[in-house]
Amino acid sequence: MTTTKQKTKSNMTSKPTTLPAIILEMPNEEYHRGEWCRDFVSSTQLKEFLVSPKAFDYLRRNGGKDISLEASMKGSVYHAILASIANTGCLDEFEKEYFVFEPPINPATGAAYGISTKKYQEAYQQALDEHPGMESTSQAEVDLANTMVDALLGHCGNTSESVGQLLQWGTSEISHFVEYKGLGFKFRTDLKTIHKIVDWKTIASKDLHEDTIASQINKLNYGFSAAFYQFFNHLVTGEWAEFYWVFQQKEPPYDAVIVSADAWAYCKLDDESPVYKGPSAIEFENTLQQYLICNEKGYYPGAEVFIQPNIKGRRVMNLNVPSYKRNNIRTFYNK
């Protein structure tokens, strides 16, 4: 399968003329919200099918989930710094993409104006105008991200050594656009080497034990996204890439571990072995098939789609009562 590679340093990227396509240095804003990019579904969007096909269709028709000004300002400084190190060996790329914005101070209180105030928003808009094409962040965010990256690369034992090698071998923020059965899909890798895909994950936890990590992966459906990336990367490259998460604490001591997605997503041990499909890979393929069915029929059902029809074709949810309720039934004792 042929691949179109496009590399650009402009603020906008032209729509690929052939698919699959790999685009380097694509602006983050355009990838997520660019006009032509809306024709391509991401793993985050497809995961809405796990809520219901109707939820997916509603968000797609209404411009996706709302992102607050505060959330958009925070962006992902940690990811951007790691991407800059991978792509340039230093922070040059990060410093060209981000500028530090500090809100104006209210002279009456001596405190910064709140994000919803007119003074704040006017100052913020002026800062954006003075830094065209750049994203904003705060000095506190930059300081925290630098502290975390320093710990990740130098104070986490063998994990630091492995991450350093991955950064040396890999390329960050590669945008992929793929066509599958007439529909468009996209994914953007945090870090990609010849044989591996790496996803940076920060976690607010005091420990990084196996049960903590597994709980986080299951809670946020990280396995689904891993399978999505592997599946469509296979369409582009013909190879089943290994997928790894790097989990790092967002608070001291900023410890980190590398976690394999083999048990959740796709795993191919060697050229002769079949591809193992973990539970998230099976769930992803079920979801992908449902998306194809909904697109073909032009109908996106609600949550009832998860309820098996009874003999009369009716969909009625029959629940298993949780054991804690069975064990805590209220009993009344009268004389």
VOPA-131633 format. One record per residue: residue in one letter; y negated, z, x negated of N, C-alpha, C in turn. Coordinates in steps of 0.02 Angstrom, whole numbers, plus 50000, padded with zeros to 5 digits. Each point is the difference from the previous one (the first is absolute). Last residue first. Example, Ala and Ser with C-alpha at 12.3 -4.5 7.8 and 13.67 -1.06 7.14 Angstrom:
2
s501125035449358499415000349958499455003750039
a502864999649985499415000050045499405000049955
***
This chain:
335
k502535334852149500425005950017500484998150055
n499204980749831499725004350053500475005950013
y499424979449807500455005550017499665004650051
f499884972849891499655005550035500525005350021
t499724979249798500435003350050499625005950030
r499624975649842499715006150029500455002850054
i500774985649780499884999350072499745006550027
n500624990949765499435004450020499824998950073
n501714987849877500105006849976499445004850021
r499954976750051500625002650029500115007349982
k498214988649902499865001350071500625002850034
y500144993449776499585006050004499835001750072
s501254980249947500405006149998499565006350006
p499264976450114500045003149933500375006750002
v500484979750172499595006049996500085003249931
n500214973950067500425005649978499555006149992
l499504978650171499885003749939500555004949984
n499484975850136500415006050005499985003749934
m498494979650138500135003849939500415006250016
v499884975150120499845007150012500205003949938
r499844973750105499925003549936499755007150013
r501514979850142499435004549998499995003849934
g501714984250085499454997049964499385004349995
k502215005150094499574996550047499404996749966
i501575013249879500404994750031499604996050051
n498525011249815500625002350030500344994350036
p498354998249775500044999350073500675002850026
q498755009149776500524995350020500044999650077
i497835006049844500475003050047500514994850022
f498074995749859500465004249962500535003250045
v498204986750084500444995549963500515004049959
e498175009450127500644999550036500494995549963
a497685003849934500515004449971500664999750036
g498504978650038499815006749979500595004049975
p499734972049987500145005750045499785006649970
y499254973749974500105005849956500105006250043
y500054970850009500005006350038500175005749952
g500114975749960499305001550017499935006450039
k501994988249898499925000950073499285001150021
e500554997549768500284994250034499885000450076
n499385018349863499564994349988500244993850038
c501345019450007499385000950037499534994149991
i501995000249874500154999350071499365000550042
l499845004049769500154993050011500134998750075
y499745022249932499364996549995500094992550014
q501925013449984499645001350063499324996550001
q501274999149802500324995950052499645001050067
l499325013549822499814993149987500284995350054
t500685022450004499304999350020499754992849992
n502155005749922499995000550073499294998750027
e500255001549768500274993750025500034999950077
f499315020249894499514994649989500254993450028
e501475018250003499475000950049499474994649993
i501705000549840500284998050064499475000650055
a499415007749788500074992749998500284997450067
s499845023249968499344997150010500024992449998
p502015012349957499775000750070499324996950013
g501324989449795499925006950022499735000250071
k501434980949861499445001150046499995007350021
y501014983649783500095005850044499385000950042
v501094977449880499405004150010500155005750047
p501914989249835499624998450061499395004450004
s501074993249759500065004850055499614997550062
e500044989049782500634999150036500055004450062
d498145000649844500034993450030500624999050043
d499175025149977500064994649951500084993350037
l499385020350116500165002949934500044994749946
k498595002750233500484995349972500135002049928
c498745009450244500245001649933500534994949979
y497905007150202500514995449974500185001949929
a499055019350150499854993050011500574995549976
w500115024549988499644998450062499984992550014
a500975010049800500365002850057499684998250067
d498984993049790500664996950010500355002550064
a497775004749886500074998550071500694997350017
s499015017549795500294993650017500064999250076
v498235015049842500525000250051500244993050015
i498525016949812500164993250019500605000250046
v498005019549949500694997849992500064992850022
a498005021049925500204993550028500744998849988
d497725020050001500664997949977500204993450035
y497925015549995500024992750004500654997149972
p499435024150035499914997149933500054992449999
p498535006850161500335002449938500705002750014
e499214981850171499705006349977500375002449939
k500654980750125499274999250002499635006449979
q502574989049931499635005250037499254998749996
q501904980349984499615004749960499625004850044
f502114979449991499675005250039499635004749952
v501044974050003499785005249954499605005050041
w502024980750064499385003650015499855004849942
y501514975650013499905007049981499345002650028
f501984978050009499385002950027499985007449981
e501204974649915500075007350009499345002850025
a500694974250051499685004549952500175007350016
w501154975750048499925006450034499735005049949
e499664972150004500315005949968499885006250043
g499084977550033500724999150001500375006049971
t497534995850042500294999649932500744998449998
v498675001550208499554997049951500364998649934
l501115011250179499844993350022499584996349948
h500465022649964500604996049988499894992850023
n498365015750047499974998349929500614995849981
f499925008750215499564994349993499884998149927
f501415018750046500244994250039499564993949988
q499375021149907500574997049966500234993650034
y498245012650100499804997049936500584996449966
f500485012050197499564994450015499814996449936
a501155020249980500454994650021499614993750015
a498765019349951500374997849940500454994150017
s498885010650177499554995949960500354997449937
f501205015050134499894993850037499554995349959
g500355021849921500594995849989499934993350035
y498405017550029499904996449938500584995249986
n499295015650196500374993650001499874995949937
l499285023150060499514994649997500324993149996
k501345020150015499455001350045499524994150004
n501825000049844500224999050069499425000750049
i499595004249771500204993050008500194998650073
q499525022349941499394995949999500174992650011
s501785015249978499645001350062499384995750005
a501234999749800500364996550053499655000950067
i499155011949816499874992849993500344996150056
t500415023149990499294998950014499854992549999
d502155007349936499915000550073499284998850020
e500575000149767500294994350036499885000450075
h498205012049843500725000250005500254994350044
l497735007849911500234993150004500774999850000
d497805018550069500614998449962500184992750010
k498075009750099500045004349942500634998649959
s498514982250153500575004650002500025004149937
a498804977950104499715006750002500585005050009
i499884974049888500305004550048499685006949995
t499904971049929499755006849988500255004550056
k500884975349889499935004450058499735006849977
w500474972049918499725006549983499915004150064
d501774979649933499505002150049499765007049981
v501404976849888499835007149996499445001550049
i502074980749929499395001150039499895007550001
k501504981849828499875006350036499354999650040
h500964983349840500575002150040499865006150045
i498314989149861500464994450014500555002150048
t497925014650031500254997249938500484994350018
k497895014350132500584995750002500174997549930
l498405018450168500184997949933500644996050004
d498815004850197499625004449956500114998149927
t500264981850200500365004849960499535004349957
r499974986050242499585000949940500305005649959
f500654981250219500075006649968499634999949934
k500494984850253499655001249937500185006949973
f500714978050191500055007049980499655000849932
g500374981050228499725002049936500065007549987
l501574980650146499505005450005499785002249931
g501754983450048499404997850033499455005150006
k502115004249888500164997550067499364998550041
y499275009849792500705001250018500104998050072
e498124999249774500174997750067500745001150012
v498005012149830500664996950010500064997650072
f498305011249788499984997250068500624995650009
h498895020749824500514995150015499944997850073
s498535013249786500044998550071500494994350011
i499555020049803500174993050011500104998950075
e499365020649850499624997050054500114992550006
s500785009049766499835003650061499624995650050
t501944997649786499354997750024499875003350068
g501725007049771499864997450067499294997550011
w501045010849797500384994050018499744996550063
q499035020549918499964995149946500334993450019
l500145018550144499324997649999499904994649947
l502075011050009499924995850059499304997050003
q500485015649829500344993749989499914995250059
g499155021850021499624996349950500314993249985
v501155015050140499434997150034499574995949952
s501825012049910500234994450042499424996650036
e499545019449871500224994549956500214993950041
s499455019750115499414997049970500184994149956
t501765012750090499664996250053499384996549972
n501205015449867500294993350000499694995550053
g498515020549969500634998949964500234992750000
c497865008550087500575000450047500654997949966
h497594999149923500225007050006500575000850049
g498684979149938500095003949939500315006850006
l499494982550174500164996149940500145004349938
l499425009550216500564995550011500214996549935
a498055013750003500625004050004500614995550006
d497914989650005500115002949933500645004149999
v499304991650206500274994649958500135002649929
m498965014750152500694998650020500324994849955
t497725004949969500405005849981500744998850015
n498444983950072500084999949927500435005749975
a499444999550229500464994649983500124999649925
l498405015550079500685002050019500504994649980
d497724995249966500235005449955500715002050016
v498964984350142500134997149934500285005349953
e499295007150211500604995950006500204997049932
a497975011950013500565004650008500664996250004
q497974988249999500185002349933500595004750003
s499844981550190499605005749978500225002149930
t499984974550121500405006149996499545005649979
s500054971450087499695006349981500505005749997
e500084971749956500175005350046499715006549974
m499184972749966500325005949972500165005050056
g498784978650022500694998749982500385005949973
p497395001749981500364995150041500714998849975
h498095018449974500634998849964500434995150040
e497875006950078499854999949928500634998749958
d500125002450237499594994149985499874999349926
l501105019350077500444994150006499624993649983
a498775019950009500435000049941500484994150002
q498625003650186499604997849943500424999649936
q500995008950193499914992850008499594997249942
y500265023350011500644996849984499944992450004
a498175013250063500105000349928500644996549979
e499565002050230499504995549969500094999849924
q501345014950122500224993250010499504994949972
y499475023449990500614998549961500174992650006
k498255008050132499815000149930500594998049955
k500365003150233499654993749986499824999549926
t502155014950073499275000050007499714993249981
s502365007649987499814997050064499244999550009
i501105010349808500174993050001499794996450064
g498625021549902500674998550025500114992650008
y498325011449815500024997750069500724998450020
a499555018349807500034992850011500004998450075
a498775022449911500684997250003499974992550014
g498115015249995500274999649932500714997449998
t498345003550189500595004349993500275000249928
a498054987150062499935006150041500575004949989
p499904977849901499565004949966499935006650038
n502094982549986499525002150050499555005449969
i501364979849867499955007250014499465001450052
p501694977249954499355003249988500005007350022
p502324988049918499535000150056499345003449983
e501604985949831499915006950019499485000350056
f501754981049870499465001350048499995007550016
v501074981249805499975006950026499395000750045
f501584977449951499395003549979500005006850032
y501924978549941499765006050033499345002449972
e501194980249919500165000050071499695005850038
k499884996349761499694994150030500104999950076
e500975017049865499275000849999499634994050028
f502404999549977499795005050049499245000650004
e500934986249834500084997050065499775004850055
d500005007949776499504994750011500044997150070
l501305018249876499695000850066499494994550016
c502264996849841499455004850000499715000350071
g501774985149942500125005049948499455005249996
t500364980850159499534999149944500125004849942
n501394998950205499764993149992499554998949940
a500965021850059500544995149996499754993049983
i498435017350038500375001349938500554994949991
s498814999350201499574997949945500355001049933
a501055008050194500004992749999499604997449942
l499975023050041500654998049973500064992449996
i498085008550101500005001849929500664997949967
a499794997450233499574995249965499985001449925
h501155014850148500354993749993499604995149958
y498935020150050500595001349958500394993649987
v498204999750153499775000149930500595001049953
s499634992350250500595002349963499844999749926
g498405003550229500404994649973500625002649966
k497895010450099500485002949953500434994649968
m498494993850169499665001649938500485002949948
s500764995450219499904993749962499645001349935
a500335018250147500644997749972499914993749959
e498115008450112500215004849948500654997749968
l499174988050185499594998849941500225004549942
s501884994350179499355003249999499624998349936
i501844985350134499955003849938499305002849997
d501834989550200499325001449977500035004349936
k501964982450074499785006950006499305000849973
g500624975650092500345005049959499725007050010
g499324979450122499735000649932500315005349957
n500624992650230499385003949999499775001749929
r502044988050058499494996850042499335003549996
r501875008849883499874993349974499444996750040
l500815020950072499615000649940499814993249972
y501425000350187499345002750018499555000449938
d502274993649974499604994750029499305002450017
f501565015949918499864994949949499524994850027
a500825015650151499525003249954499804995149946
k501704993450147499355000050034499475003049955
p502265000549930499704993349993499314999650032
s500755023949916500214995450052499714993149984
v500355018449845499695003450057500194996150063
l500674990749806500395006150006499705004750052
f498924979949936500554998650045500445006250009
e498234999449842499785002050067500544998450052
k500184993449770500265006750015499775002550069
l499194979649906500664999250029500305006850018
q497904999749888499964997350068500684999650033
t499925006649776499675005150042499954997750072
s500794984849838500505005150016499715005450045
s498814976450019500175004549945500545004950022
v499184973750081500155006950020500225004049939
f498354977150045500585002649964500095007450015
d498154986750077500594996250023500655002649969
r497815007849941500245003150062500604996350029
c498704993149806500555004649985500295003250063
w498054985549997500634996449999500605004549986
e497835010350010500134996150060500674996549998
g499625023249868499764993249996500224995850059
r500525023949935499614998350059499704992949999
h501525010149828500135004050060499654997450062
y499704989149788500725000450013500145003650066
e497784999449919500224993650029500745000250017
e499065018749892499724999350067500244993650034
n500545003949771500385004350046499774999250072
p499834980149815499625005950023500405003950052
m501234985649811499734999050067499635006250022
e501304993749788499295002150003499684998450067
l502174986549974499795005449956499265001350010
i502114988450150499294999849983499825006249960
i502214983650095499825006349965499284999349978
a501734987550197499444999949953499905007049971
p502034983050141499665006349985499454999349949
l499624982950126500305006750000500714999549974
t497464985149997500735000250003500235007249997
t497714995750002500204993750032500764999550006
p498285022549996500504996049964500194993750038
k497575011350025500665000750029500504995649962
s497845010149874500174994950049500715000950025
t498265019449914500584996149979500154994950054
m497745016049905500414997650054500564995549973
n498425010449856500035005150052500454997950059
s500484991349745499474999550049500095005450053
k501444994149812499575005849990499424999950049
t502714989349985499294999250012499635006449986
k502534985350002499655005549968499254998850006
q502594991850106499284999049999499695006149968
k502544986850036499635005549970499264998350000
t502394992350138499324998149981499665006249973
t502714992350015499495005150013499334997449977
t502714991050077499404999549960499495005150021
m502794999850006499405000050042499385000049956
***
